[in-house]
Amino acid sequence: MVRDRACDGFILQVSHVPEGVTEFVDLVVPILRERGLVRDEYAGPTLRENLGLAFPPNRHTQP
């Protein structure tokens, strides 16, 4: 479904924290990366940059 663009992410629910998250990241994410389902690199350091959204003008600065 991800390859067909029918979904855009994953919802993760672990039974125990932080071990469940660590196991997912260490064991599952590498497999998803190999299959091209999880990115290795991102466009920028912010979510806004990665989604390709413009930065709104700062209303607190003088034009």
Distance bins in CASP14 RR format, pairs under 12 A and 6 or more apart:
PFRMAT RR
TARGET T0000
AUTHOR 0000-0000-0000
RMODE 2
METHOD distances of the structure
MODEL  1
1 7 1 0 1 0 0 0 0 0 0 0 0
1 8 0 0 0 0 1 0 0 0 0 0 0
1 9 0 0 0 0 1 0 0 0 0 0 0
1 10 0 0 0 0 0 1 0 0 0 0 0
1 37 0 0 0 0 1 0 0 0 0 0 0
2 8 1 0 0 1 0 0 0 0 0 0 0
2 9 1 0 0 1 0 0 0 0 0 0 0
2 10 0 0 0 0 1 0 0 0 0 0 0
2 32 0 0 0 0 1 0 0 0 0 0 0
2 35 0 0 0 0 1 0 0 0 0 0 0
2 36 0 0 0 0 1 0 0 0 0 0 0
2 37 1 0 1 0 0 0 0 0 0 0 0
2 38 0 0 0 0 1 0 0 0 0 0 0
2 39 0 0 0 0 0 1 0 0 0 0 0
3 32 0 0 0 0 0 1 0 0 0 0 0
3 35 0 0 0 0 1 0 0 0 0 0 0
3 36 0 0 0 0 1 0 0 0 0 0 0
3 37 1 0 0 1 0 0 0 0 0 0 0
4 37 0 0 0 0 0 1 0 0 0 0 0
5 37 0 0 0 0 0 1 0 0 0 0 0
7 37 0 0 0 0 0 1 0 0 0 0 0
8 37 0 0 0 0 0 1 0 0 0 0 0
8 38 0 0 0 0 0 1 0 0 0 0 0
8 39 0 0 0 0 0 1 0 0 0 0 0
8 51 0 0 0 0 0 1 0 0 0 0 0
9 32 0 0 0 0 0 1 0 0 0 0 0
9 37 0 0 0 0 1 0 0 0 0 0 0
9 38 0 0 0 0 1 0 0 0 0 0 0
9 39 0 0 0 0 0 1 0 0 0 0 0
10 24 0 0 0 0 1 0 0 0 0 0 0
10 28 0 0 0 0 1 0 0 0 0 0 0
10 29 0 0 0 0 1 0 0 0 0 0 0
10 32 0 0 0 0 1 0 0 0 0 0 0
10 37 0 0 0 0 1 0 0 0 0 0 0
10 38 0 0 0 0 1 0 0 0 0 0 0
11 24 0 0 0 0 0 1 0 0 0 0 0
12 20 0 0 0 0 1 0 0 0 0 0 0
12 21 1 0 0 1 0 0 0 0 0 0 0
12 23 0 0 0 0 0 1 0 0 0 0 0
12 24 1 0 0 1 0 0 0 0 0 0 0
12 25 0 0 0 0 1 0 0 0 0 0 0
12 28 0 0 0 0 1 0 0 0 0 0 0
12 29 0 0 0 0 0 1 0 0 0 0 0
12 32 0 0 0 0 0 1 0 0 0 0 0
12 38 0 0 0 0 0 1 0 0 0 0 0
13 20 0 0 0 0 0 1 0 0 0 0 0
13 21 0 0 0 0 0 1 0 0 0 0 0
13 24 0 0 0 0 0 1 0 0 0 0 0
14 20 1 0 1 0 0 0 0 0 0 0 0
14 21 1 0 1 0 0 0 0 0 0 0 0
14 22 0 0 0 0 1 0 0 0 0 0 0
14 23 1 0 0 1 0 0 0 0 0 0 0
14 24 1 0 0 1 0 0 0 0 0 0 0
14 25 0 0 0 0 0 1 0 0 0 0 0
14 28 0 0 0 0 0 1 0 0 0 0 0
15 21 0 0 0 0 0 1 0 0 0 0 0
15 23 0 0 0 0 0 1 0 0 0 0 0
15 24 0 0 0 0 0 1 0 0 0 0 0
16 22 0 0 0 0 1 0 0 0 0 0 0
16 23 0 0 0 0 1 0 0 0 0 0 0
16 24 0 0 0 0 0 1 0 0 0 0 0
17 23 0 0 0 0 0 1 0 0 0 0 0
17 24 0 0 0 0 0 1 0 0 0 0 0
18 24 0 0 0 0 0 1 0 0 0 0 0
18 25 0 0 0 0 1 0 0 0 0 0 0
18 26 0 0 0 0 0 1 0 0 0 0 0
19 25 0 0 0 0 0 1 0 0 0 0 0
19 26 0 0 0 0 0 1 0 0 0 0 0
19 27 0 0 0 0 0 1 0 0 0 0 0
20 26 0 0 0 0 1 0 0 0 0 0 0
20 27 0 0 0 0 1 0 0 0 0 0 0
20 28 0 0 0 0 0 1 0 0 0 0 0
21 27 0 0 0 0 0 1 0 0 0 0 0
21 28 0 0 0 0 0 1 0 0 0 0 0
21 29 0 0 0 0 0 1 0 0 0 0 0
22 28 0 0 0 0 0 1 0 0 0 0 0
22 29 0 0 0 0 0 1 0 0 0 0 0
23 29 0 0 0 0 0 1 0 0 0 0 0
23 30 0 0 0 0 0 1 0 0 0 0 0
24 30 0 0 0 0 0 1 0 0 0 0 0
24 31 0 0 0 0 0 1 0 0 0 0 0
24 32 0 0 0 0 1 0 0 0 0 0 0
24 38 0 0 0 0 0 1 0 0 0 0 0
25 31 0 0 0 0 0 1 0 0 0 0 0
25 32 0 0 0 0 0 1 0 0 0 0 0
25 33 0 0 0 0 0 1 0 0 0 0 0
25 38 0 0 0 0 0 1 0 0 0 0 0
27 33 0 0 0 0 0 1 0 0 0 0 0
28 34 0 0 0 0 0 1 0 0 0 0 0
28 35 0 0 0 0 0 1 0 0 0 0 0
28 37 0 0 0 0 0 1 0 0 0 0 0
28 38 0 0 0 0 1 0 0 0 0 0 0
29 35 0 0 0 0 0 1 0 0 0 0 0
29 36 0 0 0 0 0 1 0 0 0 0 0
29 37 0 0 0 0 1 0 0 0 0 0 0
29 38 1 0 1 0 0 0 0 0 0 0 0
29 39 0 0 0 0 0 1 0 0 0 0 0
29 40 0 0 0 0 0 1 0 0 0 0 0
30 36 0 0 0 0 0 1 0 0 0 0 0
30 37 0 0 0 0 0 1 0 0 0 0 0
30 38 0 0 0 0 1 0 0 0 0 0 0
30 40 0 0 0 0 0 1 0 0 0 0 0
31 37 0 0 0 0 1 0 0 0 0 0 0
31 38 0 0 0 0 1 0 0 0 0 0 0
32 38 1 0 1 0 0 0 0 0 0 0 0
32 39 0 0 0 0 1 0 0 0 0 0 0
32 40 0 0 0 0 0 1 0 0 0 0 0
33 39 0 0 0 0 1 0 0 0 0 0 0
33 40 1 0 0 1 0 0 0 0 0 0 0
33 41 0 0 0 0 0 1 0 0 0 0 0
34 40 0 0 0 0 0 1 0 0 0 0 0
39 50 0 0 0 0 1 0 0 0 0 0 0
41 50 0 0 0 0 0 1 0 0 0 0 0
42 48 0 0 0 0 0 1 0 0 0 0 0
42 49 1 0 0 1 0 0 0 0 0 0 0
42 50 1 0 1 0 0 0 0 0 0 0 0
42 51 0 0 0 0 0 1 0 0 0 0 0
42 52 0 0 0 0 0 1 0 0 0 0 0
43 49 1 0 1 0 0 0 0 0 0 0 0
43 50 1 0 1 0 0 0 0 0 0 0 0
43 51 0 0 0 0 1 0 0 0 0 0 0
43 52 1 0 0 1 0 0 0 0 0 0 0
43 53 0 0 0 0 0 1 0 0 0 0 0
44 50 1 0 1 0 0 0 0 0 0 0 0
44 51 0 0 0 0 0 1 0 0 0 0 0
44 52 0 0 0 0 1 0 0 0 0 0 0
44 53 0 0 0 0 0 1 0 0 0 0 0
46 52 0 0 0 0 1 0 0 0 0 0 0
46 53 0 0 0 0 1 0 0 0 0 0 0
46 55 0 0 0 0 1 0 0 0 0 0 0
47 53 0 0 0 0 1 0 0 0 0 0 0
47 55 0 0 0 0 0 1 0 0 0 0 0
48 54 0 0 0 0 1 0 0 0 0 0 0
48 55 1 0 0 1 0 0 0 0 0 0 0
48 56 0 0 0 0 1 0 0 0 0 0 0
49 55 0 0 0 0 1 0 0 0 0 0 0
57 63 0 0 0 0 1 0 0 0 0 0 0
END
